[in-house]
C-alpha cells in the first residue's frame, strides 16, 4: 500500500463556484535518536516542565510524555516498530471461509454473513466478508437473479 494518500474535498462557495481542495496525507517518519536523546536530556537536566521541553523542540507534549515513559519502562528511547493494524475476526478462519465458498458457491455476501453467524456465532458485515474473500482470492456472486 502506498504511504501517501490524496483526498479531494469539494467546497461550494456562496457565489456558486465549486472549489476543489487536494489534501495529501503523508506517513510520518519517526523522530531521530539524536532528537530523542536531546529531549530526554533537556527534561532531566533542566528543571523544566514537559510543556516547555515540547515547545523548545517543537514537538507535542504527548510525544515528550510517551518518550519519558518509554525511557522509564524500557530503558531506551528507540522508535517502536509501526503497528500492524487490527486483524479481522475472519482472518484466522481462512480454511473455514474457503470451505464455505466451496460448499455454497452461489451464495451472496449477505447469505455468507448469515451462514457465518449461524455456524460460528460471529456477526460479520458484508464489507468485512468481501475483504476477506478477496484476500483469499475467492470470487462470489454479486446479486440474486430470478430464474427466467
C-alpha positions as CSV (number, residue, x, y, z in Angstrom):
1,X,0.0,0.0,0.0
2,X,1.2,3.5,-0.8
3,X,2.2,5.6,2.2
4,X,0.9,8.7,0.6
5,X,-2.8,9.3,0.0
6,X,-4.6,12.2,-1.5
7,X,-8.2,13.2,-0.9
8,X,-10.1,15.7,-2.9
9,X,-12.5,17.8,-0.9
10,X,-15.3,19.7,-2.8
11,X,-16.1,23.1,-1.1
12,X,-19.1,25.0,-2.5
13,X,-18.9,28.8,-2.4
14,X,-21.8,31.2,-1.9
15,X,-21.2,32.6,-5.4
16,X,-21.9,29.1,-6.9
17,X,-18.3,28.2,-7.6
18,X,-17.0,24.8,-6.6
19,X,-13.5,24.8,-5.0
20,X,-11.5,21.6,-5.3
21,X,-9.1,21.2,-2.4
22,X,-6.5,18.4,-2.7
23,X,-5.3,17.2,0.7
24,X,-2.3,15.0,0.8
25,X,-1.6,12.6,3.7
26,X,1.9,11.5,4.3
27,X,3.1,8.8,6.6
28,X,5.1,10.4,9.4
29,X,8.7,9.2,10.0
30,X,10.0,8.5,13.5
31,X,11.9,11.3,15.2
32,X,15.7,10.7,15.1
33,X,17.5,9.1,18.1
34,X,19.6,12.3,18.3
35,X,16.5,14.5,18.8
36,X,15.0,12.0,21.3
37,X,18.2,12.0,23.3
38,X,18.3,15.8,23.4
39,X,14.6,15.9,24.6
40,X,15.2,13.5,27.4
41,X,18.5,15.2,28.4
42,X,16.8,18.6,28.4
43,X,14.0,17.4,30.6
44,X,16.3,15.6,33.1
45,X,19.0,18.3,33.4
46,X,16.9,21.5,33.1
47,X,14.4,21.8,35.9
48,X,11.6,22.4,33.5
49,X,8.1,21.2,32.5
50,X,7.2,18.8,29.8
51,X,5.3,21.6,28.0
52,X,8.4,23.8,27.9
53,X,10.5,21.0,26.6
54,X,7.9,20.2,23.9
55,X,7.8,23.9,22.9
56,X,11.6,24.2,22.9
57,X,12.0,21.2,20.5
58,X,8.8,21.9,18.5
59,X,7.2,18.5,19.3
60,X,3.9,17.7,21.0
61,X,3.6,17.4,24.8
62,X,2.2,13.9,24.3
63,X,5.3,12.9,22.4
64,X,7.5,14.0,25.3
65,X,5.3,12.3,27.8
66,X,5.4,9.0,25.8
67,X,9.2,9.3,25.3
68,X,9.9,9.8,29.0
69,X,7.6,6.9,29.9
70,X,9.3,4.6,27.3
71,X,12.7,5.6,28.8
72,X,11.4,4.8,32.3
73,X,9.8,1.4,31.3
74,X,12.3,0.0,28.8
75,X,15.5,1.9,29.4
76,X,15.8,3.1,25.8
77,X,14.3,5.7,23.5
78,X,14.4,3.9,20.2
79,X,11.3,4.3,18.0
80,X,8.9,1.5,18.2
81,X,8.0,-0.6,15.2
82,X,5.0,0.6,13.3
83,X,1.8,-1.2,14.3
84,X,0.4,-3.9,12.0
85,X,-3.2,-2.9,12.4
86,X,-6.0,-5.0,13.7
87,X,-6.8,-8.3,12.1
88,X,-10.4,-9.1,11.1
89,X,-12.1,-11.9,13.1
90,X,-12.3,-13.7,9.8
91,X,-8.5,-13.5,9.2
92,X,-7.9,-16.5,11.5
93,X,-10.6,-18.6,9.8
94,X,-9.4,-18.7,6.2
95,X,-9.8,-22.5,5.9
96,X,-13.4,-22.3,7.0
97,X,-14.0,-19.4,4.6
98,X,-12.6,-21.5,1.7
99,X,-14.7,-24.5,2.7
100,X,-17.8,-22.3,3.0
101,X,-17.4,-20.9,-0.5
102,X,-16.7,-24.3,-2.0
103,X,-19.8,-25.7,-0.3
104,X,-22.0,-22.8,-1.2
105,X,-20.6,-21.2,-4.4
106,X,-23.9,-19.4,-5.3
107,X,-24.3,-17.5,-2.0
108,X,-24.3,-13.7,-1.9
109,X,-22.3,-11.7,0.7
110,X,-25.4,-11.4,2.9
111,X,-26.0,-15.1,2.7
112,X,-22.4,-15.8,3.7
113,X,-22.7,-13.4,6.6
114,X,-25.9,-15.2,7.8
115,X,-24.2,-18.6,7.4
116,X,-21.2,-17.4,9.4
117,X,-23.5,-16.1,12.2
118,X,-25.5,-19.3,12.4
119,X,-22.4,-21.6,12.3
120,X,-19.7,-19.7,14.1
121,X,-21.8,-17.3,16.2
122,X,-19.9,-14.3,15.0
123,X,-21.6,-11.4,13.3
124,X,-19.7,-10.0,10.3
125,X,-20.6,-7.3,7.9
126,X,-20.8,-7.9,4.2
127,X,-17.9,-5.5,3.6
128,X,-15.7,-7.5,6.1
129,X,-16.7,-10.7,4.4
130,X,-15.9,-9.3,1.0
131,X,-12.5,-8.1,2.0
132,X,-11.5,-11.5,3.5
133,X,-12.8,-13.3,0.5
134,X,-10.8,-11.0,-1.8
135,X,-7.7,-11.7,0.3
136,X,-8.3,-15.4,-0.2
137,X,-8.7,-14.8,-4.0
138,X,-12.3,-16.1,-3.9
139,X,-14.9,-14.6,-6.2
140,X,-18.6,-14.6,-5.3
141,X,-22.0,-14.0,-6.9
142,X,-22.8,-10.3,-6.7
143,X,-26.6,-10.3,-6.9
144,X,-29.6,-12.6,-6.6
145,X,-31.2,-13.2,-10.0
146,X,-34.5,-14.8,-10.6
147,X,-34.7,-17.6,-13.0
148,X,-36.4,-16.7,-16.2
